[in-house]
Amino acid sequence: MTSPPVAARSWRAPGGASAGSLGRGLGWGLAASVPLVFLGVFFAWPVVSLVFQGFFADDGAGGRVLDLSGFAEVLSQQRTWRVIGQTLAQATVGTALAVLLGLPGAYVLYRCRFPGRTLVRGLVTVPFVLPTVVVGVAFRALFVPGGLLGWAGLEETFVAVVLALVFFNYAVVVRTVGGLWERLDPRAEQAARALGATPWRAFRTVTLPALGPAIASAAAVVFLFCATAFGVVLVLGGLRYGTIETEIWIRTTQFLDLRAAAVLSVLQLVVVTGALLASARARTRRERALHLTSERTSAHPLRVSFASDAVPVGVTLVVVLGLLVLPVAGLVARSFRGPDGAWSLHNYVALGTTGGRNALSVTVWEATANSLRTAAVATVLAVVVGGLVALVASRRPRSPGARRGVGVLDGLFMLPLGVSAVTVGFGFLITLDRPLGLDVDLRTSGLLVPIAQAVVAIPLVVRTMLPVLRAIDPRLREAAAVLGAAPGRVLRTVDGPIGLRSLGLAVGFAFAVSLGEFGATSFLARPDAATLPVVIFRLIGRPGAENYGMALAASVVLAALTATVMMVAERLRGDRPGGEF
Amino acid sequence: MTRSTSRRRAVATSAAVGLLATTLATLLAACAGGEEAGETGTTGSPQAQAGGAVTLVTHDSFAVSDGVLEAFEEASGYTVEQVAPGDAGTLVNQLVLTKDSPLGDVVYGVDNTFASRAIEAGVFEPYQPEDLDPSVAQYATGEYDVDGALTPIDVGDVCMNVDTGWFAESGVPEPTTLEDLTKPEYADLTVVTNPATSSPGLAFLLATIGAFGEDGWQAYWEQLRDNGLKVVDSWEDAYYVDFSGAGEGGQRPIALSYSTSPAFTVTEDGSESTTAALLDTCFRQVEYAGVLAGADNPEGAKALVDFLASPEFQGDIPGQMYMYPADETVEIPAEWQQFAPLATDPFEVPPADVAEHRDEWIEQWTATVIG
């Protein structure tokens, strides 16, 4: 990572800082080591072990020999290249569309004030956590002949897959970009306007560059989500639109062909690393201290009579109603129909049972309690670990080595979003039997569930907090230090209040991701402590109108929980007067 | 900035790190406490530790009535813990992968399409309860030979299902055989699942291999494909989105499902079902239990296998897992004869052949049907 302009120009404290910087480096090194150990044990070790197993073939005599012939074999297949192309195309188009549609959304929901805004903010995040199996069925029900959108002929098309990806990831862009946008001091843009710039020009030349880091952040996350999307791709696109992720899944869970899976995992890592590097470059080029302000001064009442508000409102309305509400509405409506087709609360009443013909081993409410409990633990883990990463990564050390280290740290914690859940889940199985001398089989103890969820939530915590922390003008910290504040006090008084404001968002995101996580969790499920997504998956896997209705009702409960958590998290944000810069 | 402040900072940071580590540990412990509290509710009192814990590894459809496992725990002194790391296909691969440090003591839910792979990999410690009823033993010998490593627990058929109302209305007779599905009057009416991603899909592919032979099935699938066959990724997708018989707006009246599915679409008065299984299109799935090699508690594992094969558990299978108990001497609910009979003569492919050719068949199928 190259030095951002501000840091390079930054004012230096007088006096030799060599011993001081050594101590400081040590302190930050320690702060970085907690997250690194966490990621190492619960992500890197399992993944690397599984991939290694694919590269070390059994030599027939009890030992193992390195065998890299899988590369030649997999790379010489035409299908592999088709799959790589498909992955890139799908992720690129999905990301571009999500960003393009998400920007107006971020503006409307975070820069304008209107009644019901908090509710809408909560609702747009719902798709993000809906179980893919339910969304897949809901989307497909729209696209099949006879469905609401059957006339469009989108069934099993690239367009259907991309639309579903945007459906899932719209909230990531809206929230990540919105979180920074609402803090952006409007005066720069106002000045540009006063000097005669059109609203579009003022946006393009003043606001957009300032939002750059947040956009790059969001795009990176969305790209990783799109590149590793699994369920929805299979359901909506079929094997014809297979991606690296679906190939890894089939090779691993169905064929146990670890050799090919390992090669594909490496390919996935290459794609993901490339995307992360590109995003980091885009970020650092734009990154600079921003003039942040309180949301109260930056947001203005919605004025639909002005084109500058009407256009984003129009786009957002179309996206929210057409892409988000339509598929979910069908699902919600069906959840309120009893087995005889009449409107009723039958399915919701049934959530207190274990399903038709005992499809489940716990009631849906018990599963909900399990989900909430594990998600709460996962959120704390993710916020603590992710918060530390964001704090460390927000520093701009003077030495190029340390700076590079910070950049690498930042990238490393994004990887859990870019590596297949199957690889992680199977990796857990081969590594975490009584690991590190512990006398507990982590794989089956249930302890691993919140940890697996936290690993996936950490990148989102980092990506939510980092743009805000990085936007703090380093001169503020330096000024505080010069005025005699100890480093701890600088952290507390400068980074603290600003960071806290993004904390609410981060907590909400982490909780939502943990609630909805199904990939790695499904490999660790315990029937007596099943989580909500696991239960939904099981219900929809059984025939009978009752089980199907319950699966949908349970999805609605999951969605409502998520929206509520997000809305409460919004309120938790430290919008206290006095903490403004 | 002076030396002392930076040292203080380092100390402060390392204290913070220590605090964090402690917090993490506490959180994990708290969570563990929660899990264990949940467990004791279902697995009995800690006093019953006489024989220790037995860990049962199953797939995600395992279910048992309240009190049945508890009765076993009380009688034997073992406590049963369950883990369900995935569906039936995934389960076997997980067992193979973890055979050096098994996930538990007993596995239940390995089926005849995956059993051979696991047996060859040495996942099981050979064990069968003594004096198995001949109806049970038939699924462990001959065509279904499992080398004494596994015990058959339940069976079920994967069959094409039809929406009887649709056929009554349209005046077209219901199809009955695999060949019927390729006829013009059934064009664009059938939906099946992908054998690469769904276990009923694999079972149906095996049915066609059993029916048309190792060299004839490809031609059959070409005809199916040309007759407007629809292939989807998963059972729930086929059943709930495409099958008209599920009543969710699907457009196709013929779908791949189970012989027991019609029991889920019985009308309110209980007199008839709106769907039916085509019993001449079936493949039989047999689910086995086995003792895992390297089990921490092999004796407990054997006791649990005995229990799963006992009339007590066998009688609980129909109402809980909607499969047939392997032991035919166990009574079956009367309504099953009416709505969910087993096929009399299902198609068969020996497990050894499946193990040897499965991947190659799936790849051929993909090339033929998906392209």
Interface residues (C-beta under 8 A of the other chain):
Chain A: A13 G15 A17 A19 G20 S21 L22 G23 R24 L26 G27 W28 L30 A31 S33 V34 F38 Q53 V133 G136 V137 R140 A141 V144 P145 G146 G147 L234 V235 G238 L239 R240 I250 T252 T253 Q254 F255 L256 D257 L258 R334 P339 D340 G341 G356 R357 N358 A359 L360 S361 N370 R373 T374 V377 V380 L381 V384 L388 F426 L429 I430 D433 R434 D441 R443 T444 S445 G446 L447 P450 I451 A481 A486 P487 G488 S522 F523 L524 A525 R526 P527 D528 A529 V534 F537 R538 I540 G541 R542 P543 G544 A545 N547 Y548
Chain B: M1 T2 R3 T5 S6 R7 R8 R9 A10 A12 T13 S14 A16 V17 L20 A21 T23 L24 L27 L28 A30 C31 A32 G34 E35 G38 E39 T42 T43 T55 T58 D60 S61 F62 A63 V64 S65 E81 Q82 V83 A84 P85 G86 G89 T90 N93 Q94 V96 L97 T98 S101 L103 G104 R117 N194 A196 T197 V231 V232 D233 S234 W235 E236 D237 Y239 Y240 V241 D242 A246 G247 E248 G249 G250 Q251 S257 Y258 S261 F264 T265 E268 G319 Q320 Y322 D359 I362 T366 I370 G371
